[in-house]
Amino acid sequence: MKIGIAKEIKDHEFRVALTPEGVDEVVRNGHEVWVETTAGQGADFPDDSYRAVGARIASSAEELFDRVETILKVKEPLASEIASLQPRHTLFTFLHLASSKPLTEALMKSGCTAIAYETMEDEKGHLPMLLPMSQIAGKLAVQIGAHYLERTQGGKGILLGGLPGVSRGHVVILGAGGVGSNAVEVALGIGARVTVIGNDMSQLQRLQERFGNNLT
């Protein structure tokens, strides 16, 4: 199989679909891997790190799409990428099609096979591709929220962890799943008072057992 790793062109997206370590494993299993030049640069993986494990470097997105049948990305394809998709292509990426009818229609029109990471299930019905994204989202939510509480960002000047003589902030988290549980971990870690609201009693119970009286 010829597999291509496309460079992400969406604004502020620096991730890459497969690391050199992952490429090494794919190549060892007999597949041909092409990497669009500088695809890994934003994640500190230069082209040479991919060459070293047997990947070939495509000089452009056009060359990559022309050479491979399977395309790996991180985020949904933009217009210029969709224009290069053909019926012979299989695209793996996060798509979130429920929120974008135009993207859904464009992918259908291209004739490609598009598989969304967030809907891929294992034999137990779990979503292994979605889990790490949920973990990242939960941890970053508190970090970004704390930043925008600063006065310089238009916030109320709340220090979530507090100080002697300064009350700590109160973080309310909706949901106790993958995103919520990771947000809880970070919020408690920096010293905030944390309340979780959810409708899944088993998830809430697990959080209570893990964090005890630190959580309400």
C-alpha positions in Angstrom: 0.0 0.0 0.0 1.2 3.5 -0.8 0.5 5.8 2.2 0.8 9.6 2.2 1.2 12.0 5.1 -0.1 15.4 4.2 1.1 18.7 5.6 -1.6 20.4 7.7 -2.5 23.8 6.1 -5.2 24.9 8.5 -4.3 28.0 10.4 -2.6 27.4 13.7 -2.3 23.6 13.1 1.2 22.2 13.7 0.5 18.6 14.3 1.4 15.7 11.9 -0.6 12.5 11.3 2.3 10.1 11.9 5.6 10.5 13.6 8.9 9.0 12.3 8.5 6.2 14.8 5.1 5.4 13.4 6.4 5.6 9.8 9.2 3.2 10.7 6.6 0.6 11.8 4.5 1.0 8.7 7.5 0.7 6.4 8.7 -2.4 8.3 5.3 -3.9 7.5 6.0 -3.6 3.8 4.2 -0.4 2.9 5.5 2.6 0.9 5.2 5.8 2.8 5.4 9.3 1.3 5.6 12.5 3.4 4.8 15.9 2.1 7.9 18.1 2.6 7.9 20.0 6.0 4.8 18.1 7.1 6.5 17.3 10.4 8.3 20.6 10.8 5.7 22.1 13.2 6.0 19.1 15.5 9.8 19.2 15.3 10.2 16.3 12.9 12.3 17.4 10.0 12.2 15.7 6.6 15.4 13.8 7.3 13.9 12.1 10.3 11.4 10.6 8.0 13.9 9.7 5.4 16.0 7.9 8.0 13.2 5.4 8.6 12.5 4.7 4.9 9.9 7.3 3.9 10.1 9.2 0.7 9.5 13.0 0.5 7.0 14.6 -1.8 7.9 18.1 -2.9 4.3 19.3 -2.9 0.7 18.3 -1.9 0.0 17.7 -5.6 2.8 15.2 -5.8 1.7 13.5 -2.6 -1.9 13.1 -3.7 -0.7 11.8 -7.1 1.6 9.1 -5.7 -0.5 7.5 -3.0 -3.9 5.8 -2.4 -4.2 6.3 1.3 -3.8 9.8 2.8 -3.3 10.5 6.5 -4.1 13.9 8.0 -5.0 15.4 11.4 -7.7 18.0 10.6 -10.4 18.1 8.0 -9.3 18.9 4.4 -9.6 22.4 3.1 -10.8 23.4 -0.4 -7.4 23.0 -2.1 -7.0 19.5 -0.6 -10.6 18.4 -1.5 -9.9 19.4 -5.1 -7.1 16.9 -5.2 -9.1 14.0 -3.8 -10.1 11.3 -6.3 -12.3 8.1 -6.1 -9.1 6.0 -5.7 -8.2 7.8 -2.5 -8.9 6.7 1.1 -8.7 9.6 3.6 -8.1 9.2 7.3 -8.5 12.3 9.5 -10.7 14.0 12.0 -13.7 15.2 10.1 -16.5 16.2 12.5 -19.0 16.0 9.6 -22.0 16.5 11.8 -21.1 20.2 12.0 -20.3 20.8 8.3 -22.8 19.9 5.6 -20.6 21.6 2.9 -17.6 19.5 3.8 -19.8 16.3 3.8 -21.1 17.2 0.3 -17.7 18.1 -1.0 -16.2 14.8 0.1 -19.1 12.8 -1.4 -18.7 14.7 -4.7 -15.0 13.8 -4.8 -15.8 10.1 -4.7 -13.1 9.3 -2.1 -13.5 7.1 0.9 -13.3 9.3 3.9 -12.9 7.7 7.4 -13.2 9.9 10.5 -10.9 9.1 13.3 -13.5 10.2 15.8 -15.9 7.4 14.7 -13.5 4.5 14.6 -14.4 1.9 17.3 -12.4 -1.0 18.7 -14.0 -4.4 19.5 -15.3 -3.1 22.8 -17.0 -0.2 21.3 -14.4 2.3 22.6 -13.1 5.2 20.5 -9.3 4.9 20.7 -8.6 7.6 18.1 -10.8 10.1 19.9 -9.4 9.5 23.4 -6.0 11.3 23.0 -7.7 14.3 21.4 -10.2 14.4 24.3 -7.3 14.3 26.8 -5.5 17.2 25.1 -8.7 19.2 24.9 -9.5 18.7 28.6 -6.0 19.7 29.7 -5.8 22.7 27.4 -9.3 24.0 28.3 -8.2 24.9 31.9 -4.8 26.2 30.7 -6.5 28.5 28.1 -9.3 29.5 30.5 -6.8 30.5 33.1 -5.0 32.7 30.6 -8.2 34.5 29.7 -9.0 35.2 33.3 -6.0 37.6 33.4 -6.8 41.3 33.4 -4.6 41.8 30.4 -6.9 39.5 28.5 -10.1 41.2 29.6 -10.7 38.7 32.4 -11.6 39.3 36.1 -8.0 38.9 37.3 -8.7 35.5 39.0 -5.8 33.4 40.0 -7.2 29.8 39.9 -4.7 28.5 42.5 -5.1 31.4 44.9 -2.5 32.7 47.3 -2.4 33.5 51.1 -5.0 36.2 51.4 -6.4 35.6 47.9 -9.3 33.2 47.3 -8.7 30.5 44.8 -10.8 30.3 41.7 -13.8 28.0 41.3 -13.9 25.9 38.1 -17.2 24.3 37.0 -16.8 21.5 34.5 -19.7 20.1 32.4 -19.2 16.4 31.8 -17.1 13.7 33.4 -15.9 11.8 30.3 -12.5 12.0 28.6 -12.5 15.8 28.2 -14.0 16.5 31.6 -11.8 14.2 33.6 -8.6 15.6 32.2 -9.9 19.1 32.9 -10.5 18.1 36.5 -7.0 16.8 36.8 -5.4 20.0 35.6 -7.8 22.3 37.6 -7.2 20.5 40.8 -3.5 20.3 40.1 -3.2 24.1 40.0 -5.2 24.5 43.2 -8.6 25.5 42.0 -11.9 24.6 43.7 -13.6 22.2 41.2 -17.2 21.2 40.7 -18.3 18.7 38.1 -21.8 18.5 36.6 -22.7 15.4 34.6 -25.5 12.9 33.9 -23.5 9.7 33.9 -23.3 8.6 37.5 -20.7 5.9 36.8 -18.3 8.6 35.4 -19.0 10.9 38.4 -18.4 8.0 40.8 -15.0 7.2 39.2 -13.9 10.8 39.5 -15.1 10.9 43.2 -13.1 7.8 43.9 -10.0 9.2 42.3 -10.0 12.7 43.7 -12.1 12.2 46.9 -13.1 15.3 48.8 -11.1 17.6 46.6 -14.0 17.4 44.1 -17.7 18.4 44.4 
